Every structure is written in C-alpha cells, then in structure tokens.
Amino acid sequence: MLLLPLLFSQSDAPDPQNLAIGRTGTATIAVNAIKDMRTLANASVDSFAQAADGYRYVFVGESHDQPDHHKMQAAVIEALVKRGRDVVVGFEMFTRPVQKSLAPWTLGKYTEAEFIVESDWQKQWGFPFEIYAPIFRATQKHRLPMVALNVPRDWVRTVGRGGYEGLTPEQRQQLPREFYLNNKEHESVFVALMGGHPPTSPNIYKAQVLWDEGMADTAIKYFEGRAPSRNTVMVIVAGIGHGMYGQGINYRLMRRTGEPCLTMSMIESDKPVTVARGLGDFVYVAPAFERLKK
C-alpha cells in the first residue's frame, strides 16, 4: 500500500517503469491495451489467461485508486474461470485475522453493505469499496475462495521502527524463518519507488520485505495440505510495487517454492507509454483519469 504515490513525484529520480532489471529493452504500449512483454505481441485478457496455463500463481499489480485496474483484475478472474481453472483470489487488502469473514461473502451470505462491515473494510483498507466491487462481485458470482494474504499492519510498523527483533516470539512463529535481504534488484525497485532516496533506516526496507514475504507465506500456506493440482491458480490482487520486475511477492514465491508467477503490471497514461520489458510479463495501460491530469 505504501510507495505508489511517489511513482511520478520527482523528475530527477530513477523512473520505476524503466529500470534495467530482467528483460532488456523497452516496449511502447497504447492506452487501454495489453502487451505481452515476453514476445512484444499485443495481448488480450484471454491470451493472458491462456499464458497462465500451468502456473499456480498469477500476480495482477494495481494502483489502488485506479478503477480501471480493478476492472481488469475482475476481467482476469473471469477469463481464468472461463478457461476452466479453479481460481482462488488472494488479497493484499485483507490481513490474516479477517480470513474468517471472507467465506460468507463468497457463499452469498452477506450483502455488499454487510460485507463492508464484517470484513472491516474501512480499517483494513480504506479505499472506496465501489472501485473494488467488480472483483468481489466476480468472486461471489463464481463462489471463488478468497484469501487474506497480508500480515497484521502493526507487525509491519513494529519492524519499520525496530527491525525483526521487535516482533514477539508468537508473531515470529507465524512467519518464515528467514527474511532474505540480499536481493539487490528488489532494493533498486524499492529505492526508485521511494523517489530515488534510500530509506533513512534499514528497518524501513526490512518492513517492506516483511510485507512481501508475509503475503507470499500466506499464499504458500494456502496450498499446504491440499492435493497438488496444476488446475488451481491463485490470482494475487496487490499493489504494483509488490510485484514489479518479478521482485516482490512473486520473487519470494519463486525463491521458496521454485514456482514462477505470471505477472501483469498495470499502469496508466493519457498517451502511449514506453516502459522496460522487465516491468512485467504483461503490462496493461489504463486510461489516465482526472487525478493525474491536475
């Protein structure tokens, strides 16, 4: 949830959309279009769903206040269902303690008003529910399992202030044993998103790693004890900063399980935009709306 307002804030900062990470070269993408950055072919939601064949994890990274990004996430879910996949949707927006409140929505036991209250949406997330509603309507329509991926936010604040040592033994037991801190490419993405300025404390970066590692850990635990099936796919709905260049949640999943994660990075522009091919396996450019034009 942090970092994204800084994406375009300083002209002298490295451009987060054009970092030299992963695939070499750039691609120009039209507004309201999807590009397959692996092949440079124009793509569609259906071709993205086809590309996800064999993947257990799909990451669709958003700007939180961008309505068209959430419509695209819903469209990806619908396309994967149409393709016959057993779809699970994992949300950055919800922390683990809210998990018990998600199934009743999927089963049609809540109205939208009741779900907003029971899931504690305003405190859990706070962005307008109506811009996320297309995703939730898709999960209810198809009765798709939903997973609260995020660790409690006070854990992230604790680490940001005092490092991992500030977590209680009970909290640490619910997290991976190791927080890998030596991914220099992820650090480069992090610094670019911070406007080109390294954090004033190493604990700020540790908090970001906890965030990504914690969500990856929840996704992995969802599949533990379940019969392995390549037909099941988890669509991870999260901020683009948690998956750009394959260096966030997707990197943590790959490092721990050896399984790649197909990534769609979603950005926005009022004209064709040129970005690094490494930004995502696919990139979607939504039309810019009034927030960016002011």
N, C-alpha and C positions, 0 to 999 in steps of 0.2 A: 504493500500500500504506500510506502514511502518512496521518495525519489522522483516519481514521474513528473511532478510539476516543474522539475529542473531540466527536463529534456531539451527545451529550446531557450533556456533563460540567459545564457551567456555566449556571445558571439565568439569569444576567444577560447572557449572550452572545446575539447575534442567532441566531435559530433557522434553521439551514441549510435546513430544509424549508419555510420560509415567507419567503423573500426576495422583494423586489419586482423581479423580473427576468423579462422575457419576458411571457407572457400575464398579463393582470390577473385578479384574483380568486382564489378558493380552491375546493377541492372536498373533500368528505368521502368517504372510501373505507372500505369494510368490510374486516374481517380476511379474508385468503385470497381477495381479489378484485383484479381489474384494472380500472382506469378509463382510458378514453380522455380525456385532459385537453384535447384539441382540441375535442371535442364534448360532453364530460361524460357520454357514454354508458357504460354498463357494457360491459366488453370481455372477450374470451377470448384464449387463446393463438392460436387460429385466426384471429380477427379482427385480431390484431396482425400475424400473418404476411401476411394479405391487405393490410393497410395498408402493408406493406413492399414491395409491388409497385412496381417502378421504382426502388427505392433500391439503391445499390451497397453502402452501409454501414448496419449496424444495431448500435447500442450497447446492451448489456444490463448495467447497472451494479449491482454486488453489494456486500453487506457480506461480507468474506472468510470469516468464521467462521459464516455463516448457511446451514445445509444446504438449507433450502427455496429460497434464492436460486439455488443451483446446480441444484436440480431444475428450477426454472423456466427457467434458461438451456438446459438439456438439452431441455426441452419446446419452447422456441422453435426450437431447431435442428431437432428432429423435425418441427415444423409447417411450417417453411420447406422441408424436404425433401419433405414430403407435398404441398406446393403446387407442386412441380416446379422449385424453384430449385436452382441449382448453388451449394452452400453451401461456404464457406471459413470456418474459425474462427480468429480472431486472439486471442492470449492475452497479457495483461499479465504473467502468471505466469512466462513464459519470456523470457530475454534472447536477443538475436540469435545469439550463438555456439552456442546449443543447437539451432538450427534443424535441423542435420543429424541429430539424434536423434529428431525427431518423425515423419518419414515411416515408419520401420519399425513404429511403433505403428499408424498408420493402415492399413498393409498387413497387419496381423496377425502380424508377425514377432516381437513381444515379448509375453510375459505381462505382467500388471499389475506383478508384482514386478520383472521385468526393466526395464520402462518407468520405474518409480520410480528405479531405479539409473542407467539410461542417460541419462535426462533430467536427472539431478542434482536431483530434485525437492526434497529436503530443504534443499539450499543455495540453489536457485533461488527457492523459495517458503516451504516450511516448514509451512504449514497442513496439517492432516490430509488425506492423499490421498483417503481414503474419502469425504469430503464433496464432493470434486470429481469423483469417479468417474463419476457419471451423465453428465457432459459428455463425458468421454473414451470412455465406452462408446458414446455416440451417434456420435462421430467415427469410431470403429473399425467400428461396425455398418454405416455408410454409406460408409466409405472416404473421408472428407472431408479435404481438405488442411488442415493446421494451420500457423499462422504464429506464430513467436516475435516478438512486437511490441516488447518492451522493449529499451532500450539497456542496456549493462552498468551495474550499480549503482555501480561505482566512479566512473563518469563523473558520475553524479548527486551522489555525495558530494564529488567534486572541485569541481563547480560550486557546491555548497552552501557550501563553505569559501572558495573564492576567485574565483567567477564564471567566465564562459566562457573567460576568458584562461588559466585553469588547464588547459584541455584541450590535448592535443598537436595539432600540425598534422594528423597522420594521423587522429586522432579527429574533428577538425572536418570533415575531408573526407567523413566518413560521415554527416554531419548536414546539415540545411537551412542555407542560407547566412544566413538571418535568423531570429532568435528574437524574435517580436513581443511586446513587454512593455507595451503601452498599452491592453490590454483591461481597463477599469475594472470591468466586470461580473464578469469572472473573478477579479479581485483581491478583490471583495466576497465571492464564494463562498469563496475561499481563506481570507480573514480570519475568516469565520463558522466554517469548519471548524477553525480554529486557536483557537476559543473566544472570538472577538471581539478578540483581541490581535494587532496587526500583527507580523510577524516582526522579530526584533531586528536582522537584517541583510537588505539587499535580495537578497543571494545566495541566501537560502532560497527566496524567491519565484522567482528565476531557475532554481533546481533543479527546482521544480515545473513551470515552463514547459518546461524541457528534457525532463522526463519525458513530458508530454503531446505536445510537438512531435515527440519522437523516436518515440513509438508511432504517431502519425499518419503520420510519414515512412515508417516500415516498411510500414504499410498501403498507402500510395500506391505505394511501390516494388514491392509485390507485383503490382500491376496493370500496371506499366510493361512494355511489350513484348508484352503479351497482347492479342489481338484484343478490342476493346470489345464487351461483351455485357451488356445490362441483366438478363439472367437470372442472372448471377453476383452473389452477395451475401456480404459478409464480416460475420460476427457477431463483434463485438468484446466479449470477456469481460474485464471490468476492474472495479476498484472504482468505486462510485458517484461518488466525488469527482472522478473523471476525466471525468465527463460531465454532472453536474448542470446544469440550466438551459441545456444546449447549449453550455457554456463551456469544455470541456476538449478531449479528443481530437476530439470532434465539431466544435468551433469551428475547430480547426486544419485539419481536413479541408475544411471549407467555405471557409475563407479561401484555401487553396492550390488547391483544385480547382473550387470553385463548386458542389460537390455536397452536398446536405443529408444528414444522417444521422438516421435514425429512432431515437429514444431511448426505452428503457424504464428508468426509475429504480425500483429495488427497495428498499423499506424494510421495517420490521417493527413490529408493535404488538400489544398484547393486547386492544385495543378499536378501534372505528372512529376514524380519524385524519383531521384536516383539514390539507391541505398546499396550497402555492401551485400554481396551474395551470401555472406555468412550470417546475416541477421536472423534468418530462419530458413527451414526447409521450404516453406511457402511464406509469402508476405501478402497481406491484404491491405489495400489503401482505401480507407473510408473517406467520404467527403468531409472536409473540414466544416465544422459548424461554428456558430457565432462566437463561442469562447475564444477561438484562435484568431478571429478576424478583428477583434477590438484592439 
